Amino acid sequence: MPQKYTITIPMAGLGTRMRPQTWSKPKPLIHLAGRTVLDYVLEQFRTLPRFDEAEFALILGPNQQEQVAPYVAAHHADKKVRYFLQEEMRGQSPALYLAREMLDGPMLMVFSDTLIETDLSALDDEELDGVAWVQPVPDPRRFGVAEVDANGLVTGLIEKPQEMHNNLALVGFYYFRNGEALMAAIEEQMSKEVTLKGEFYLVDAVNIMISRGAKMRVEMVDVWLDSGKPDSLLETNRYLLSNGADNSPMAAERKSVAVIPPVFIHPQAEVLGCVIGPHVSIDADAQLNNTIIANSIVESGARINHMVLEDAIIGRQAVLTGRAHAMNVGDDSWIEM
């Protein structure tokens, strides 16, 4: 009988690239396109065989569980979830190693800011020891990359390469047929202090597996969305809204609101005298009055009055209020505000 899958998601990072949004909440709980990043991360495994039997290992940092656990219990009560605390930020491999008691069979691993579109339904028939999902990129130097031989097998993974000849960027999504083999490689990696700039990267553990004879291939993805930086979060929001995550027809039924699709306006948000869109996501209990907003995310409870906003991320309970300006503008003047 096929074994159940374990899905491991490290999310203990400090989220420094998403500050100030992450001062008061974990990065996976940032909203976009009507849901949280975590919702989209968890749901991207829907095509996995026996998904309803899969177990999730969520690796959290200090002070994250008090927000993440209640959210998961409220919105994903059907999922089997265990939590592991990463108190010391030493890198990806030590984070995964915390969940080793669960990783004794087939497993998937995805980073908490990675969203891809892929079909996992054939994984039961996968004959190799691992799969790394990749996408060609113009400049691979800020990513990890996969080196592949003529037979399509991975010969090695390189974190942040200095050269441009290989552009198969690792998207942060992996399958391992045997989690115990990965854990054994991580043990060797940590015992030998195989690090990059003081951190233990997963690619080095995978390289140890390959050196021991593991066979791994790559899987190409067309859609790879990132939610780790403000600009990429807005880009992901645009993509999701443009591909079915909007509620534009419902939003357009509101009185005194002009909607430029695609948008998502939560039914419990209050929006009056506004122009909304395109590519705007507004969460529950937000209040917008006399505001023009485009390509933006407004979190729950935010208050926005008399503003013109574009490319904005407005956090929970934030308050923005504009005011009218008195001007005496002469001929041939040019004013930008």
C-alpha positions in Angstrom: 0.0 0.0 0.0 1.4 3.4 -0.9 2.7 5.4 2.0 1.3 8.7 3.1 3.2 11.9 2.3 4.7 14.3 4.7 4.8 18.0 3.7 7.4 20.0 5.4 7.3 23.8 5.4 10.0 25.8 7.1 8.7 29.3 8.0 10.8 30.4 10.9 12.6 33.2 9.1 12.5 36.7 10.5 10.9 38.1 7.3 13.3 41.1 7.2 12.6 41.7 3.5 8.9 42.2 4.3 9.2 44.7 7.1 7.4 46.6 8.5 4.6 44.1 7.6 6.4 41.3 9.6 7.0 43.2 12.8 3.6 42.1 14.1 2.8 39.0 12.1 4.6 36.0 10.5 5.2 36.5 6.8 3.0 33.6 5.8 0.0 35.4 7.4 0.2 38.4 5.1 -2.9 38.7 2.9 -3.1 38.8 -0.8 -5.8 38.0 -3.3 -8.4 37.4 -0.6 -6.4 34.9 1.4 -3.1 34.6 3.3 0.1 33.5 1.8 -0.1 30.4 4.0 -3.5 29.4 2.5 -2.1 29.4 -1.0 1.1 27.5 0.1 -1.0 24.8 1.8 -3.4 24.4 -1.1 -0.8 24.0 -3.8 -0.5 20.4 -2.8 -4.1 19.5 -3.7 -3.1 17.2 -6.6 -0.9 15.1 -4.4 -2.1 11.4 -4.2 -4.1 10.9 -1.0 -3.8 14.5 -0.1 -6.4 14.2 2.6 -4.1 11.7 4.4 -0.9 13.9 4.1 0.7 15.2 7.3 2.1 18.7 7.5 5.2 19.6 9.5 5.3 23.4 10.0 8.6 24.7 11.4 8.0 28.0 13.2 10.2 30.6 14.9 9.7 32.0 18.4 6.4 33.9 18.8 5.0 32.6 15.5 2.9 29.7 16.8 0.6 32.0 18.8 -0.7 33.4 15.5 -0.1 30.5 13.0 -1.7 27.7 15.1 -5.0 29.4 15.7 -5.2 30.4 12.1 -4.6 26.9 10.8 -7.1 25.5 13.3 -9.7 27.9 12.1 -9.1 27.7 8.4 -7.6 24.2 7.8 -9.1 22.0 10.4 -9.2 19.2 8.0 -5.4 19.0 7.8 -3.1 16.9 10.0 -0.6 19.4 11.3 2.3 19.3 13.7 4.5 22.2 14.8 8.2 22.4 15.5 10.0 25.3 17.0 13.2 26.6 15.5 14.8 28.7 18.2 18.2 29.2 16.6 18.3 30.4 13.0 21.1 28.3 11.6 19.7 27.7 8.1 17.4 25.5 6.1 18.9 22.0 6.9 18.7 22.4 10.8 15.1 23.6 10.4 14.1 20.4 8.5 16.0 18.3 10.9 13.7 19.4 13.7 10.9 17.4 12.1 13.0 14.2 11.6 10.6 12.0 13.7 8.0 12.6 11.0 10.3 12.2 8.0 10.6 8.4 7.5 9.0 8.0 4.1 8.1 10.1 1.0 8.1 13.8 1.7 7.8 17.2 0.0 9.4 20.4 1.1 8.5 23.9 0.1 9.6 27.2 1.5 6.9 29.4 3.0 7.1 32.1 0.4 7.1 29.8 -2.7 4.0 29.3 -4.8 4.1 27.2 -8.0 1.6 25.6 -10.3 2.4 21.9 -10.8 0.7 18.5 -11.0 1.7 16.1 -8.3 -0.7 13.3 -9.2 2.0 11.1 -10.7 4.4 11.1 -7.7 3.4 7.6 -6.6 5.0 6.4 -9.8 8.2 8.4 -9.4 11.2 6.0 -9.7 14.0 8.3 -8.7 15.0 9.4 -5.2 14.1 13.0 -5.6 12.8 15.8 -7.7 13.7 19.5 -7.7 11.4 22.0 -9.3 13.2 24.6 -11.4 12.5 27.5 -13.7 15.0 29.1 -16.2 15.8 32.7 -15.2 17.8 35.5 -16.9 20.2 36.0 -13.9 20.6 32.9 -11.7 23.2 34.5 -9.3 20.7 35.3 -6.5 19.2 31.8 -6.6 20.2 28.2 -6.1 20.6 26.3 -9.4 20.6 22.7 -10.5 23.4 21.2 -12.7 22.0 18.5 -15.0 23.8 15.9 -17.1 23.0 14.6 -20.6 20.6 12.0 -19.1 18.6 14.6 -17.3 19.9 13.7 -13.8 21.0 16.2 -11.3 24.8 16.2 -10.8 24.7 18.9 -8.1 23.0 21.9 -6.7 24.8 25.3 -6.3 23.6 28.0 -4.0 24.0 31.5 -5.4 26.4 30.7 -8.3 28.9 33.3 -9.4 28.5 32.3 -13.1 25.7 32.7 -15.6 26.0 29.6 -17.8 23.4 27.6 -15.8 20.1 29.3 -15.4 17.9 26.5 -13.9 16.9 28.3 -10.7 15.6 26.2 -7.8 12.2 27.4 -6.9 12.3 26.0 -3.3 10.0 23.0 -3.9 11.4 19.4 -3.6 10.3 15.8 -3.4 12.3 13.1 -1.6 11.3 9.4 -1.8 12.9 8.7 1.6 13.0 11.4 4.2 15.4 9.3 6.3 18.0 9.6 3.6 17.7 13.4 3.6 18.0 13.4 7.4 21.1 11.2 7.2 22.7 13.6 4.7 21.8 16.6 6.9 23.5 14.9 9.9 26.7 14.6 7.8 26.4 18.1 6.6 26.1 19.5 10.1 28.8 17.2 11.5 31.2 18.5 8.8 30.1 22.1 9.2 29.2 22.4 5.5 27.9 26.0 5.4 27.7 29.1 3.3 28.2 32.3 5.2 27.5 30.5 8.4 24.2 28.9 7.3 23.4 25.3 6.5 21.7 25.2 3.1 19.5 22.4 1.9 21.4 22.2 -1.4 24.5 20.9 0.4 22.5 18.2 2.0 21.1 17.2 -1.4 24.7 17.1 -2.8 25.7 14.7 -0.1 22.7 12.5 -1.0 23.8 12.6 -4.7 27.4 11.7 -3.7 26.0 8.7 -1.9 24.3 7.5 -5.0 20.8 9.2 -4.9 19.3 9.9 -8.3 17.4 13.1 -8.7 15.8 14.9 -11.7 14.4 18.4 -12.3 10.8 19.3 -13.0 10.2 22.5 -15.0 7.5 25.0 -13.8 5.9 27.7 -15.9 4.4 29.6 -13.0 6.6 30.5 -10.0 5.3 33.1 -7.6 7.2 34.6 -4.8 5.9 36.4 -1.7 9.1 37.2 0.0 9.5 40.8 -0.9 7.1 43.7 -1.3 7.4 44.0 -5.1 7.1 40.3 -5.6 4.2 40.1 -3.2 2.3 42.7 -5.3 3.3 40.8 -8.5 1.9 37.6 -7.0 -1.3 39.4 -6.0 -1.7 40.6 -9.5 -1.3 37.1 -10.9 -3.7 35.5 -8.5 -6.4 38.1 -9.0 -6.0 37.8 -12.8 -6.3 34.0 -12.6 -9.5 33.3 -10.6 -8.9 34.6 -7.1 -10.9 37.8 -7.6 -14.5 38.6 -6.8 -14.9 41.5 -9.2 -18.5 40.8 -10.3 -19.6 40.8 -6.6 -17.5 43.8 -5.8 -19.0 45.8 -8.7 -22.4 45.4 -7.2 -21.5 47.8 -4.4 -23.1 51.2 -4.5 -20.9 54.3 -4.8 -17.8 52.2 -5.8 -16.2 52.1 -9.2 -14.4 48.7 -9.7 -11.7 48.2 -12.3 -11.2 44.4 -12.5 -9.6 42.3 -11.3 -10.1 43.0 -7.6 -11.0 41.2 -4.3 -13.1 43.1 -1.8 -14.0 41.1 1.2 -17.7 41.1 1.9 -17.0 42.5 5.4 -15.0 45.4 4.1 -16.6 48.9 3.9 -15.8 50.8 0.8 -17.6 54.1 -0.1 -17.0 56.7 -2.7 -13.9 54.9 -4.1 -12.3 53.8 -7.3 -10.9 50.3 -6.7 -8.5 48.5 -9.1 -7.1 47.1 -11.0 -5.2 44.4 -8.9 -6.4 45.4 -5.4 -7.1 43.0 -2.5 -9.0 44.4 0.5 -9.4 42.2 3.5 -12.2 41.9 6.1 -13.2 44.9 8.3 -11.1 47.4 6.2 -12.7 50.8 5.7 -12.0 52.9 2.6 -13.6 56.2 2.0 -13.2 58.6 -1.0 -10.1 56.8 -2.1 -8.5 55.8 -5.4 -6.4 52.7 -5.1 -4.6 50.4 -7.6 -2.2 47.5 -7.5 -2.3 47.3 -3.7 -3.1 45.1 -0.7 -5.1 46.4 2.2 -5.1 44.2 5.3 -7.8 43.6 7.8 -9.0 46.6 9.9 -7.1 49.2 7.9 -8.7 52.7 7.6 -8.0 54.8 4.5 -9.7 58.1 3.9 -9.2 60.6 1.1 -6.1 59.0 -0.4 -4.7 58.2 -3.9 -2.6 55.0 -3.6 -0.8 52.7 -6.0 1.7 49.9 -5.4 0.8 50.0 -1.7 0.8 47.4 1.1 -1.3 48.6 4.0 -1.0 46.5 7.2 -3.6 45.5 9.7 -5.2 48.3 11.7 -3.2 51.0 9.8 -4.8 54.4 9.4 -4.2 56.7 6.4 -5.9 60.0 6.1 -5.3 62.6 3.4 -6.6 66.1 3.1 -7.5 68.7 0.5 -4.8 71.1 -0.7 -5.2 74.8 -1.4 -3.1 75.9 -4.4 -2.4 78.9 -6.5 -0.7 77.4 -9.6 0.7 79.7 -12.3 1.0 79.2 -16.1 3.2 76.3 -17.4 3.5 74.8 -13.9 4.1 71.1 -13.2 3.1 69.5 -9.9 3.4 65.8 -8.9 2.0 64.6 -5.5 
